[in-house]
Amino acid sequence: MNIRRTVRRHVNTLFESFVRDHISRRSSCAFETTLRSGITFDQTARAREAGFVIELRYVALRNFSMHVERVKMRADAGGHSAPESVLRTIYTASLRNLARAIREMDFMHVYDNSTWGVTPSVLLQAESGEVVYLAEDIPDWLAIALG
């Protein structure tokens, strides 16, 4: 299922309005992001200025091909999809922003969700930019993201 660009733009506008509204009303909320752009960090900064505590849970898979497979599974079940080139762009940008997220979020949890049907395993926990837990066996993508 392909979602038209005009629809995506409209949804993005609604989503940004949703976040701004919650911040202005000082009402907690949760949302999903791919962490591929800086808007999450802009929203986080505004929320923190308004007195919010920010928690991010980052869920990833062992490797890029697993991400592609999960998107195909979602599409086969009637959900939306994207070409592999778009998925690669999102994946790369997300990993590039991960270290910044660890530094800037009040609480950060990174999970590996590679094993289907099993609770994701915790790879990393951070508080106010300081890593307080790091699993012994971290995947290459996380080691690279941490620099």
N, C-alpha and C positions, 0 to 999 in steps of 0.2 A: 504494500500500500504506500503510495507516494503522497506526501502532503505538499500542496502547492506553497510556493514562497510567500504569496500574499497571506495565506492562512498562518504560516509560521510567524510572519512579521506581526500579524494581529495578536496571536497568542503571546508572543514575546512582550508586546505592549501591555496586554492584560496582566501578564505575570509581573512585570515591573511595577505596575500600578498596585497590584496586590501587595507586594513587598513594601512599597512606599507607604501604603495605607496602614499596614500593620505596624510599621515603625512609628508613624505619626500618632497612632492610637496607643502606642506602647503595649501592643497585643502580641504575645508570642505566636510564632508560626514555624512550620517546617516545610521544606521544599526540596526537590531533587534538582541536581545540577550535574552536568558533565565536567565542570571545572575547566572548560576549554577557553574561557575568556576572562577578562578582568572585571566584568560586571559583578561577579560574586564578591570580589574584594571591595569594590565600591559600596555595595549594599552592606557588607559587613562593617565597614568603617562608619557608615551612617547609623547603623543599628547600635554599634558600640557607643557612639556619641550620645545616643538616646538612652543609654544605660543597660542595653542588652548584654547578656553573656552569650558568646557564640560557640556552638559545638558543631563540628563537621564529622561525618562518618563517610569515609572513602572506601568504596568496595571495588575490588578489581579481581581479575583472573590471572592465572599463571603466565599467560602469554597472549599476544594479539590475536592469534588464530582462534583461541577460545572465545574471545569477544565477538569475532565475526560469526562463529557458530551459534552463539547465544542469540545474536540479532536475527540470524536465519530462522532459528527456532521460534522466535517471537513473531516473525513475519508469517511463517507457516501456520501459526495459531491465529492469524488474522490481525496481528499488530503491525505497526509501522516498521519500515526497513530503511536502509540507506546503502548506497554503493560502497564497496570496500575502500575506495579511495577517500570517501568522506569519513568513513569510520577511522581510517588511519590518521587523518588530519585531526579528528577529535581526540583520539587516543594519545597522539604525540603532544598535543597542546595540554591535555589534562595532566599528563605526567610532568610536563615542563612546569606546570603551576603547583604541583604537589608540595614541593619544598617550601614555597611561599605560603601555602595554606598551613603547613605545619608551624611555620614561624608566626603567622598572624591570627590563627584561631585560638580562642581561649582553651578549648578542649578539642583534641583531634584523635580520631581512632581510624586506623587503616586495617582493612580486612582482606583476606584472600577467600574468594567464593568459588574456587575452582572445582570443588567436589560437589557434584549435583546432588541435591537432597540432604545435604549435611550442613549444619550450622557453620557459617563462615568462621575461619580462624583469625584471631587477632595477631597482626604482624607488628603493629606499632601503636603506642599511645603517647600523646604529648599534652602538656599543660603549659599555656602561656609561652609557647615556642620551645620549651625544653622537653626533649624526649625522656619519658619516664619509664618506658618499657619498649624493648625491641626484641622480637623473637630471635632465637638462635639461628634458625634457617630461613633467611629472608630471600625472596625471589630476586632475580637479576634486575627486573624493572624497578623495584624499590631501592635496591642498592644504587642504581644509576640516578634515580630521582633524588636520593639523599646526597649525591655528589661525593 
